[in-house]
Amino acid sequence: MKSIFNYFEKTLLLLSLLSLLLLLTIQYFSYNNNQVFSTMTHKDSKLFSFFNSSDSYEKGVIILKNLTPDYNNIEILLNGEYIDDFTKNDEIKIYVHHNDMIEIDGTKYNNPLKIKVIGVSTNMDLPKLDTIVITSQSIEILSKVKLK
């Protein structure tokens, strides 16, 4: 009986050490942003895959310009969250991901406000360059981001 407990103890210790090593390996790959370990469920079977994190988290850049500089408290919302406004500068540079929603909040002013897209990164399909959004006491959708 004592030998069974010794065997069980050694097996449990070995499994614990292997689990710790596996955890450290996964953390190493995630920390260096070279690889990300992910799991997906597909028809009751688990698939494990290593893929490049830059493929899954590709970013785009959008530069917006306020065409009504007398009104500078216009907020830019990304997925409903406040990102920036035009109080410091007439241009804003924002970083976006695929399927992000960009909105212009002009609810603080009664007059029509114009915001123009003056720059987009080369990997972006939407929003298009030179797109103009006019808002007056409302939150207008600029575009949903689509990357190539």
C-alpha positions in Angstrom: 0.0 0.0 0.0 2.9 2.4 0.8 4.4 1.8 -2.6 1.2 2.8 -4.3 1.2 6.1 -2.5 4.8 6.7 -3.4 4.1 6.0 -7.0 1.1 8.3 -7.0 3.1 11.0 -5.3 5.9 10.8 -7.9 3.4 10.8 -10.7 1.6 13.8 -9.3 4.9 15.7 -8.8 6.0 14.9 -12.4 2.6 16.1 -13.9 2.8 19.3 -11.8 6.3 20.1 -13.1 5.3 19.3 -16.7 2.2 21.6 -16.3 4.4 24.4 -15.0 6.9 24.0 -17.9 4.0 24.1 -20.4 2.6 27.3 -18.7 6.0 29.0 -18.8 6.5 28.1 -22.5 3.1 29.6 -23.4 3.8 32.7 -21.4 7.2 33.1 -23.1 5.6 33.0 -26.6 2.9 35.4 -25.6 5.3 37.9 -23.9 7.6 38.2 -26.9 4.6 38.8 -29.2 6.2 36.3 -31.7 3.5 33.6 -31.3 0.2 33.4 -29.6 -1.3 30.1 -28.4 -5.0 29.8 -29.0 -7.7 27.1 -28.8 -10.8 26.9 -30.9 -13.7 24.5 -30.5 -14.9 22.9 -33.7 -17.5 20.1 -33.7 -16.7 18.8 -30.2 -13.0 18.6 -30.9 -10.3 21.0 -29.8 -7.8 22.4 -32.3 -4.6 24.0 -31.0 -2.8 26.4 -33.3 0.2 28.7 -33.2 -0.2 31.7 -35.3 1.6 35.0 -35.7 0.2 37.7 -33.4 0.7 40.4 -36.0 -1.8 38.6 -38.3 -4.6 38.6 -35.6 -3.9 42.1 -34.3 -3.2 44.1 -37.4 -3.6 47.8 -36.9 -4.5 50.7 -39.2 -4.0 54.4 -38.8 -6.6 57.1 -39.5 -6.0 60.9 -39.4 -9.0 63.1 -38.9 -9.2 66.9 -39.4 -11.7 69.3 -37.9 -13.0 71.5 -40.7 -14.8 73.8 -38.3 -12.0 75.0 -36.0 -14.2 77.4 -34.1 -15.8 74.3 -32.5 -13.1 72.2 -31.0 -14.9 70.1 -28.3 -15.9 67.4 -30.8 -15.3 63.9 -29.5 -14.1 60.9 -31.4 -15.5 57.6 -30.3 -14.0 54.2 -31.1 -16.5 51.4 -30.5 -18.5 53.7 -28.3 -15.6 54.7 -26.1 -14.1 58.2 -26.0 -10.7 58.3 -27.7 -9.8 62.0 -28.3 -11.2 65.4 -29.2 -10.0 68.5 -31.1 -9.2 70.8 -28.2 -5.4 70.5 -28.5 -5.1 70.3 -32.3 -7.2 70.3 -35.4 -5.9 66.9 -36.4 -6.2 63.6 -34.6 -4.4 60.3 -35.3 -6.1 57.2 -34.1 -5.1 53.5 -34.3 -7.8 51.1 -35.3 -8.4 47.4 -35.8 -10.6 45.5 -38.2 -14.3 46.0 -37.5 -13.8 48.9 -35.2 -16.6 51.5 -35.3 -15.6 55.2 -35.5 -18.1 57.8 -34.5 -18.1 61.6 -34.3 -19.9 63.1 -31.3 -21.2 66.6 -32.0 -23.9 66.7 -29.4 -22.4 69.8 -27.7 -23.1 72.2 -30.6 -26.2 73.3 -32.6 -24.3 74.2 -35.7 -23.2 71.7 -38.4 -19.7 70.4 -37.8 -17.5 68.9 -40.5 -14.8 66.2 -39.9 -12.7 65.0 -42.8 -10.5 61.9 -43.2 -7.2 63.3 -44.4 -5.1 60.2 -43.9 -5.4 56.4 -43.9 -2.8 53.6 -43.8 -2.2 51.6 -46.9 -3.7 48.4 -45.4 -7.2 50.0 -45.0 -10.3 49.6 -47.3 -12.7 51.7 -45.2 -12.9 54.5 -44.3 -12.0 56.1 -47.6 -9.6 59.0 -47.9 -11.4 62.4 -48.1 -14.6 61.2 -46.5 -16.5 64.0 -44.8 -18.9 63.6 -42.0 -21.3 66.4 -41.0 -22.9 66.3 -37.6 -25.2 68.6 -35.7 -26.4 67.8 -32.2 -25.9 64.1 -32.9 -23.5 61.2 -32.9 -22.7 60.3 -36.5 -21.0 57.1 -37.7 -17.9 57.9 -39.7 -17.3 54.3 -40.8 -16.7 50.7 -39.7 -13.0 49.9 -40.2 -12.2 47.3 -42.9 -8.6 46.3 -43.3 -7.3 44.6 -46.4 
